Amino acid sequence: MDKKTVVCASSALGRDMHVNVYGKKGLPVIAFPTLAAAPESLEEAGVIDELADYLDSGTIQLFCTQTVDDESWAAEGDPADRAQRQEQFYHYVADELVPLVHKVTRRKARPLALGFDMGATHAAIALLRRPDLFQGCMSLSGSYDARRYFGEWMDATLYDNAPCAFLPHMAPDHPYVAVYNQRQLLFCTGQDASEADSLRTTREIDGELRRLGVDAWCDYWGGDVTHTWPWWKKQLRYFLPIVLDDVEKTTAAEKPARKRVATRKKADAVTAEKTEAKAEKPAAKAAAKPAAKKAEPAVKTAAKPAEKAATKTAAKTAAKPTAAKAVAKAEEPAAKKAEPAKPAAKSAPAAKKAAPAAKPAAKAEPAKAEAKRPAAKTAAAKPAAEKKTAAAKPAAKPAAKPAAAKTAAAKPAAKPTTAKPAAAKPAAKPTTAKPAAAKPAAKPTTTKPAAAKPAAKPAAEKKPAAKPAAAKPAPKGGASAK
């Protein structure tokens, strides 16, 4: 049989506590010896031999702890100090001994609490105060009130260590009641005179647990059962297999619940992750959309000026011929009416031939002759007319842009044929409105002389090419005058 001693440096008690460990594995059982006895007393009383089969098979692992009963229950002195020492021992068990058991066993199984005589009282106190830490208790011949050791004295600290004192004040709906019903609570006593105090307090415990609805096992053996080791060992052999079987059933029922809880936790975690992932995707999309929307307006705003510029340029370029045609058509009457006056307006460049130009206005025949030679005059007049219309555009449309006017002014020379058919007609009706037409035609020529002069110079340079054609009819004009 494996045996070892573990020393627990108890901060609650301020001293080292020795714990004898029997067995290598199995359900942990914390054993409390009789009043003020050493942990080795269980081995001396033959308890270890009685449980050898359970220890060797690894069914249970026994932890026999040292106590401080000689400083509390069995001590003499101030009852408050004694009660406080018992409270410190309780904290040692709950806060230090149970973690030590977990460390040795390398598992978190809840241990059983086993005790004899005063050890039975320690076992009951541990389970009833901390059912979350212990799987059950096996209390044999314990005394569960403080009268045997403290008389009628009581304080709050002793109250917490006297089950017969605090159980009557526990409500049936206390949270511990449900936990008690998931634990193995065993109280046993004989009915011999030596068991009088144990019998009385066990019956009190039995009544209170019944009142609370706790399914506890309170067993009363015969009148010949004394307060001695032989009977406790018999009781231990009898109850231990039943309790272990009940523990196995209870823990087995808990395992699926634990698995379900673990499965639910995993499922909840997976669901939470999926929910977070789904929540993050719309958030990412929502975050991306504004960025895309912000980028799109930037592209649009960057593209719009180019598109507007392109459309404006295209519109202008497309509108130029139309505008030129419209202006040409609009100014056709002015051009028609202004043609007879042009020779007078351009007297400076054609000063030498002022006399021949004046004669056709006086005679009708020369007018016919002039009508027969429209090519020369119209060819020379077209650029001038177009230049005048180009110069007249800003006056007619003040809202138009300068760039449009410049391009319109630059285009006439490039498209001389756009107004040829319309320009051919002016000679047909030269005399319809000469007096009235002279005045309006004079306005555009007078308003934009400076703008027309640079453009008029190339036209004036082209006239010498037309002069030979115009010079030949001069003798004819003279012949007709003769």
C-alpha positions as CSV (number, residue, x, y, z in Angstrom):
1,M,0.0,0.0,0.0
2,D,1.3,3.4,-1.0
3,K,1.7,5.9,1.9
4,K,3.2,9.4,2.1
5,T,3.1,12.4,4.3
6,V,2.4,15.9,2.9
7,V,3.1,19.0,4.9
8,C,0.7,21.9,4.3
9,A,2.0,25.3,5.4
10,S,-1.3,26.8,6.6
11,S,-1.6,30.5,6.6
12,A,-5.1,30.2,8.2
13,L,-3.7,28.4,11.2
14,G,-0.2,29.9,11.2
15,R,1.5,26.5,11.4
16,D,2.4,23.4,9.4
17,M,-0.3,20.8,9.1
18,H,0.7,17.2,8.4
19,V,-1.5,15.1,6.1
20,N,-1.0,11.3,5.6
21,V,-2.0,10.2,2.1
22,Y,-2.9,6.5,1.4
23,G,-3.3,5.1,-2.0
24,K,-2.3,6.3,-5.5
25,K,-5.6,7.2,-7.1
26,G,-9.3,7.1,-6.8
27,L,-12.0,9.2,-5.3
28,P,-10.4,11.5,-2.7
29,V,-11.6,11.0,0.8
30,I,-10.6,13.5,3.6
31,A,-10.6,11.7,6.9
32,F,-10.8,13.5,10.3
33,P,-9.7,11.6,13.3
34,T,-11.3,11.6,16.7
35,L,-11.1,14.5,19.2
36,A,-7.5,15.8,19.4
37,A,-6.1,12.6,17.8
38,A,-3.1,12.5,15.4
39,P,-3.6,11.5,11.8
40,E,-1.7,8.2,12.5
41,S,-4.5,7.2,14.9
42,L,-6.6,5.9,12.0
43,E,-3.9,3.6,10.9
44,E,-3.4,2.5,14.5
45,A,-7.1,1.8,14.9
46,G,-7.1,-0.5,11.9
47,V,-9.1,1.7,9.6
48,I,-6.5,1.6,6.8
49,D,-6.4,-2.1,6.9
50,E,-10.2,-2.2,6.8
51,L,-10.1,-0.1,3.6
52,A,-7.1,-1.8,2.0
53,D,-9.0,-3.3,-0.9
54,Y,-10.4,0.1,-1.8
55,L,-7.0,1.7,-1.5
56,D,-5.1,-0.9,-3.4
57,S,-7.6,-1.1,-6.3
58,G,-7.5,2.7,-6.7
59,T,-11.2,3.1,-5.8
60,I,-10.4,5.7,-3.2
61,Q,-7.4,7.8,-2.0
62,L,-7.4,8.6,1.7
63,F,-6.1,11.9,3.1
64,C,-5.8,11.9,7.0
65,T,-5.3,15.4,8.3
66,Q,-4.0,16.7,11.5
67,T,-6.4,18.9,13.7
68,V,-6.2,21.6,16.3
69,D,-8.9,20.3,18.6
70,D,-6.7,20.6,21.6
71,E,-6.7,24.4,20.9
72,S,-10.4,24.7,20.3
73,W,-13.0,22.1,21.3
74,A,-10.9,20.3,23.8
75,A,-9.1,23.3,25.1
76,E,-9.7,25.3,28.2
77,G,-9.7,29.1,28.3
78,D,-11.6,31.9,26.7
79,P,-14.5,30.5,24.6
80,A,-14.2,33.3,22.0
81,D,-10.5,32.4,21.4
82,R,-11.4,28.7,21.2
83,A,-14.3,29.4,18.8
84,Q,-12.0,31.5,16.7
85,R,-9.4,28.8,16.5
86,Q,-12.1,26.4,15.2
87,E,-13.1,28.9,12.6
88,Q,-9.4,29.1,11.5
89,F,-9.4,25.3,11.2
90,Y,-12.5,25.4,9.0
91,H,-10.8,27.9,6.7
92,Y,-7.7,25.7,6.6
93,V,-9.9,22.8,5.4
94,A,-11.9,24.7,2.8
95,D,-9.2,27.1,1.5
96,E,-6.0,25.1,1.9
97,L,-6.6,21.4,2.4
98,V,-9.0,20.9,-0.6
99,P,-6.6,22.7,-3.0
100,L,-3.9,20.5,-1.7
101,V,-5.9,17.4,-2.4
102,H,-6.5,18.7,-6.0
103,K,-2.8,19.2,-6.4
104,V,-1.9,15.7,-5.2
105,T,-4.6,14.0,-7.2
106,R,-4.2,16.2,-10.3
107,R,-7.9,16.4,-10.7
108,K,-10.8,18.6,-9.5
109,A,-13.0,15.9,-8.1
110,R,-14.9,16.9,-5.1
111,P,-13.7,14.8,-2.1
112,L,-15.8,13.0,0.4
113,A,-15.5,14.0,4.1
114,L,-15.2,11.2,6.6
115,G,-15.0,11.5,10.3
116,F,-15.4,9.6,13.6
117,D,-16.5,11.3,16.9
118,M,-15.3,14.9,16.7
119,G,-14.0,14.1,13.2
120,A,-17.7,13.4,12.2
121,T,-18.5,17.0,13.4
122,H,-15.7,18.4,11.2
123,A,-17.0,16.4,8.3
124,A,-20.5,17.7,8.8
125,I,-19.4,21.3,9.2
126,A,-17.3,21.1,6.0
127,L,-20.1,19.7,3.8
128,L,-23.0,21.8,5.3
129,R,-21.0,25.1,4.9
130,R,-19.3,24.3,1.6
131,P,-21.4,21.8,-0.4
132,D,-19.8,23.2,-3.5
133,L,-16.4,21.8,-2.4
134,F,-17.4,18.4,-1.1
135,Q,-19.2,15.5,-2.7
136,G,-20.7,14.2,0.6
137,C,-20.0,13.4,4.2
138,M,-19.9,10.2,6.2
139,S,-20.3,11.3,9.8
140,L,-20.2,8.4,12.3
141,S,-21.2,9.2,16.0
142,G,-20.7,12.9,15.8
143,S,-21.9,15.6,18.1
144,Y,-23.4,18.5,16.1
145,D,-23.9,21.2,18.7
146,A,-21.5,23.1,20.9
147,R,-23.1,22.3,24.3
148,R,-20.9,19.4,25.0
149,Y,-17.7,21.6,24.8
150,F,-19.0,25.2,25.3
151,G,-22.1,24.7,27.4
152,E,-24.6,27.5,26.9
153,W,-22.1,30.0,25.6
154,M,-22.5,31.1,21.9
155,D,-21.3,33.7,19.6
156,A,-21.5,34.3,15.9
157,T,-18.3,32.4,15.2
158,L,-19.3,29.3,17.2
159,Y,-22.8,29.6,15.7
160,D,-21.2,28.9,12.2
161,N,-19.5,25.8,13.5
162,A,-22.6,24.3,15.2
163,P,-24.9,22.6,12.6
164,C,-27.7,22.2,15.2
165,A,-27.5,26.0,15.6
166,F,-27.6,27.3,12.0
167,L,-29.7,24.6,10.2
168,P,-32.9,25.6,12.1
169,H,-32.5,29.1,10.6
170,M,-32.0,28.0,7.0
171,A,-34.9,28.6,4.7
172,P,-36.3,25.8,2.5
173,D,-35.5,28.0,-0.6
174,H,-31.9,28.5,0.4
175,P,-29.6,27.8,-2.6
176,Y,-27.7,25.2,-0.6
177,V,-30.8,23.0,-0.2
178,A,-30.8,22.1,-3.9
179,V,-27.0,21.4,-3.7
180,Y,-27.5,19.2,-0.6
181,N,-29.8,17.0,-2.7
182,Q,-27.1,16.4,-5.2
183,R,-24.7,15.2,-2.4
184,Q,-24.4,12.1,-0.3
185,L,-25.2,13.0,3.3
186,L,-24.8,10.1,5.8
187,F,-25.3,10.4,9.6
188,C,-25.1,7.3,11.7
189,T,-25.1,6.7,15.4
190,G,-25.6,3.8,17.8
191,Q,-28.2,3.9,20.6
192,D,-26.0,2.8,23.5
193,A,-25.7,5.1,26.5
194,S,-22.2,6.1,25.2
195,E,-23.9,7.5,22.1
196,A,-26.4,9.6,24.0
197,D,-25.1,13.0,22.8
198,S,-24.5,11.7,19.3
199,L,-28.0,10.2,19.2
200,R,-29.7,13.5,20.4
201,T,-27.9,15.8,17.9
202,T,-28.2,13.3,15.0
203,R,-32.0,13.3,15.5
204,E,-31.9,17.1,15.4
205,I,-30.0,17.1,12.2
206,D,-32.4,14.5,10.8
207,G,-35.4,16.7,11.6
208,E,-34.0,19.9,10.1
209,L,-32.9,18.2,6.9
210,R,-36.4,16.7,6.6
211,R,-37.9,20.2,7.1
212,L,-35.7,21.5,4.3
213,G,-36.6,18.7,2.0
214,V,-33.1,17.3,1.9
215,D,-32.8,13.6,1.1
216,A,-30.2,12.6,3.7
217,W,-29.5,9.2,5.2
218,C,-29.7,9.3,9.0
219,D,-29.3,5.8,10.3
220,Y,-29.7,4.6,13.9
221,W,-28.1,1.4,14.9
222,G,-29.1,-0.8,17.9
223,G,-28.9,-0.2,21.6
224,D,-25.8,-2.4,21.8
225,V,-23.8,-0.2,19.4
226,T,-21.2,1.7,21.4
227,H,-19.1,4.7,20.7
228,T,-16.0,2.7,19.8
229,W,-13.7,1.8,16.8
230,P,-15.0,-1.7,16.2
231,W,-18.5,-0.4,15.5
232,W,-17.2,2.5,13.4
233,K,-15.2,0.1,11.2
234,K,-18.3,-2.1,10.7
235,Q,-20.4,0.9,9.8
236,L,-17.6,2.1,7.4
237,R,-17.6,-1.3,5.6
238,Y,-21.3,-1.2,5.4
239,F,-21.9,2.3,4.2
240,L,-18.8,2.9,2.0
241,P,-19.8,0.8,-1.0
242,I,-23.3,2.2,-1.0
243,V,-22.1,5.8,-0.8
244,L,-19.5,5.2,-3.5
245,D,-22.2,3.7,-5.8
246,D,-24.4,6.7,-5.2
247,V,-21.5,9.1,-5.9
248,E,-20.8,7.3,-9.2
249,K,-24.4,7.6,-10.2
250,T,-24.6,11.3,-9.3
251,T,-21.4,12.2,-11.0
252,A,-22.4,10.2,-14.0
253,A,-25.6,12.1,-14.2
254,E,-23.6,15.3,-14.0
255,K,-21.2,14.4,-16.8
256,P,-23.8,14.7,-19.6
257,A,-25.0,17.9,-18.1
258,R,-21.4,19.2,-18.0
259,K,-21.0,18.0,-21.6
260,R,-24.2,19.7,-22.6
261,V,-23.0,22.9,-20.8
262,A,-19.6,22.6,-22.5
263,T,-21.3,21.9,-25.9
264,R,-23.6,24.8,-25.4
265,K,-20.7,27.0,-24.5
266,K,-18.9,25.9,-27.6
267,A,-22.0,26.4,-29.7
268,D,-22.6,29.8,-28.2
269,A,-19.0,30.7,-28.8
270,V,-19.2,29.6,-32.5
271,T,-22.5,31.4,-32.8
272,A,-21.0,34.5,-31.3
273,E,-18.1,34.3,-33.6
274,K,-20.4,33.9,-36.6
275,T,-22.5,36.7,-35.5
276,E,-19.5,38.9,-35.0
277,A,-18.2,37.9,-38.4
278,K,-21.6,38.7,-40.0
279,A,-21.7,42.0,-38.1
280,E,-18.2,42.8,-39.2
281,K,-18.9,42.1,-42.9
282,P,-21.8,44.7,-43.2
283,A,-19.6,47.0,-41.1
284,A,-16.8,46.5,-43.6
285,K,-19.1,46.9,-46.5
286,A,-20.7,49.9,-44.9
287,A,-17.2,51.3,-44.3
288,A,-16.1,50.5,-47.8
289,K,-19.2,52.0,-49.5
290,P,-18.7,55.4,-48.1
291,A,-15.1,55.2,-49.1
292,A,-16.2,54.1,-52.5
293,K,-18.9,56.7,-52.6
294,K,-16.4,59.3,-51.5
295,A,-13.9,58.1,-54.1
296,E,-16.6,58.1,-56.8
297,P,-17.5,61.7,-56.3
298,A,-13.8,62.5,-56.4
299,V,-13.5,60.7,-59.7
300,K,-16.7,62.3,-60.9
301,T,-15.7,65.7,-59.8
302,A,-12.4,65.1,-61.4
303,A,-14.0,63.8,-64.5
304,K,-16.8,66.4,-64.7
305,P,-14.5,69.3,-65.4
306,A,-12.8,67.3,-68.1
307,E,-16.2,66.1,-69.4
308,K,-17.6,69.6,-69.2
309,A,-14.5,71.0,-70.9
310,A,-14.7,68.3,-73.5
311,T,-18.4,68.7,-74.0
312,K,-18.0,72.5,-74.1
313,T,-15.2,72.2,-76.5
314,A,-17.1,69.7,-78.6
315,A,-20.2,71.8,-78.4
316,K,-18.3,74.9,-79.3
317,T,-16.6,73.1,-82.2
318,A,-19.9,71.6,-83.2
319,A,-21.6,74.9,-82.7
320,K,-19.1,77.0,-84.5
321,P,-20.2,75.9,-88.0
322,T,-23.8,76.3,-87.0
323,A,-23.1,79.5,-85.3
324,A,-21.1,80.7,-88.2
325,K,-23.9,79.6,-90.5
326,A,-26.5,81.3,-88.3
327,V,-24.5,84.4,-88.1
328,A,-23.8,84.3,-91.8
329,K,-27.6,83.8,-92.4
330,A,-28.4,86.5,-90.0
331,E,-26.0,88.9,-91.5
332,E,-26.8,87.9,-95.1
333,P,-29.2,90.8,-95.4
334,A,-26.7,93.1,-93.8
335,A,-24.0,91.7,-96.1
336,K,-26.3,92.1,-99.0
337,K,-27.1,95.6,-98.0
338,A,-23.6,96.4,-97.0
339,E,-22.0,95.2,-100.3
340,P,-22.8,98.4,-102.2
341,A,-21.4,100.5,-99.4
342,K,-18.2,98.4,-99.0
343,P,-16.4,100.1,-101.8
344,A,-17.0,103.4,-100.0
345,A,-15.9,102.0,-96.7
346,K,-12.7,100.6,-98.2
347,S,-11.8,103.8,-100.0
348,A,-8.4,103.9,-98.4
349,P,-7.0,100.7,-99.9
350,A,-8.9,101.3,-103.2
351,A,-8.5,105.0,-103.5
352,K,-7.0,104.9,-107.0
353,K,-10.2,103.3,-108.3
354,A,-12.8,105.4,-106.5
355,A,-14.1,106.9,-109.7
356,P,-14.9,103.6,-111.4
357,A,-16.5,102.4,-108.2
358,A,-18.7,105.4,-108.0
359,K,-19.9,105.2,-111.6
360,P,-21.6,101.8,-111.3
361,A,-23.8,103.2,-108.5
362,A,-25.1,105.9,-110.9
363,K,-25.8,103.6,-113.9
364,A,-27.8,100.5,-114.0
365,E,-25.9,98.8,-116.8
366,P,-22.7,98.8,-115.0
367,A,-24.6,97.2,-112.1
368,K,-25.5,94.4,-114.4
369,A,-21.9,94.1,-115.5
370,E,-20.9,94.0,-111.9
371,A,-23.5,91.3,-111.3
372,K,-21.9,89.2,-114.0
373,R,-18.6,89.3,-112.1
374,P,-19.5,88.3,-108.7
375,A,-16.7,85.9,-108.3
376,A,-14.1,88.5,-107.9
377,K,-15.9,90.7,-105.6
378,T,-17.6,88.0,-103.6
379,A,-14.3,86.2,-103.2
380,A,-12.8,89.3,-101.8
381,A,-15.9,90.2,-99.9
382,K,-16.4,86.8,-98.3
383,P,-13.4,87.0,-96.0
384,A,-14.2,90.5,-95.1
385,A,-17.8,89.6,-94.4
386,E,-16.9,86.6,-92.4
387,K,-14.4,88.6,-90.5
388,K,-17.0,91.2,-89.8
389,T,-19.4,88.6,-88.6
390,A,-16.7,87.1,-86.4
391,A,-16.0,90.5,-85.1
392,A,-19.7,91.2,-84.7
393,K,-20.3,88.0,-82.6
394,P,-19.1,89.5,-79.3
395,A,-21.4,92.5,-79.9
396,A,-24.3,90.3,-80.7
397,K,-23.6,87.8,-77.9
398,P,-21.9,89.5,-75.0
399,A,-22.4,86.4,-72.8
400,A,-20.3,84.3,-75.1
401,K,-16.8,83.4,-74.0
402,P,-13.8,85.0,-75.5
403,A,-12.3,81.7,-76.4
404,A,-15.4,81.0,-78.5
405,A,-15.1,84.3,-80.2
406,K,-11.4,83.8,-80.9
407,T,-11.9,80.4,-82.3
408,A,-14.9,81.7,-84.3
409,A,-12.7,84.5,-85.5
410,A,-9.9,82.1,-86.4
411,K,-12.2,79.7,-88.3
412,P,-13.5,81.9,-91.2
413,A,-10.4,81.5,-93.2
414,A,-10.4,77.7,-92.7
415,K,-14.0,77.4,-94.0
416,P,-14.4,79.8,-96.9
417,T,-16.9,77.5,-98.6
418,T,-19.5,77.5,-95.8
419,A,-21.2,80.7,-97.0
420,K,-20.5,80.5,-100.8
421,P,-24.1,79.6,-101.7
422,A,-25.5,82.2,-99.4
423,A,-23.0,84.7,-100.6
424,A,-24.0,84.2,-104.2
425,K,-27.4,85.7,-103.6
426,P,-26.5,89.2,-102.5
427,A,-25.9,90.5,-106.0
428,A,-29.5,89.6,-107.0
429,K,-31.0,92.4,-105.0
430,P,-28.5,95.1,-104.5
431,T,-31.0,98.0,-104.7
432,T,-33.8,96.9,-102.4
433,A,-32.8,98.8,-99.3
434,K,-29.6,100.7,-99.9
435,P,-30.4,103.8,-97.9
436,A,-31.8,102.0,-94.9
437,A,-29.2,99.2,-95.0
438,A,-26.3,101.6,-95.1
439,K,-26.9,102.9,-91.7
440,P,-27.1,99.5,-89.8
441,A,-24.1,98.2,-91.7
442,A,-22.1,101.2,-90.7
443,K,-22.7,100.5,-87.0
444,P,-20.8,97.1,-86.8
445,T,-18.1,98.5,-89.0
446,T,-17.7,101.5,-86.8
447,T,-18.0,99.7,-83.5
448,K,-15.3,97.1,-84.2
449,P,-12.8,98.8,-86.5
450,A,-9.8,97.9,-84.2
451,A,-10.8,94.2,-84.0
452,A,-11.4,94.0,-87.7
453,K,-8.2,95.7,-88.8
454,P,-5.8,92.9,-88.0
455,A,-8.1,90.4,-89.7
456,A,-8.7,92.8,-92.6
457,K,-5.1,93.1,-93.5
458,P,-4.9,89.6,-94.9
459,A,-8.0,90.3,-96.9
460,A,-6.5,93.5,-98.1
461,E,-3.5,91.6,-99.2
462,K,-5.6,89.2,-101.1
463,K,-7.3,92.0,-103.1
464,P,-4.4,92.7,-105.3
465,A,-4.9,89.2,-106.7
466,A,-8.5,90.2,-107.5
467,K,-7.5,93.6,-108.9
468,P,-6.5,92.5,-112.4
469,A,-9.9,90.9,-112.8
470,A,-11.5,94.1,-111.5
471,A,-9.2,96.3,-113.6
472,K,-10.3,94.9,-117.0
473,P,-13.9,96.0,-116.7
474,A,-12.8,99.6,-116.1
475,P,-12.3,100.4,-119.8
476,K,-15.6,98.6,-120.5
477,G,-17.2,100.9,-118.0
478,G,-15.6,103.8,-119.8
479,A,-16.8,102.6,-123.1
480,S,-20.3,102.3,-121.9
481,A,-20.0,105.8,-120.5
482,K,-19.0,107.2,-123.8
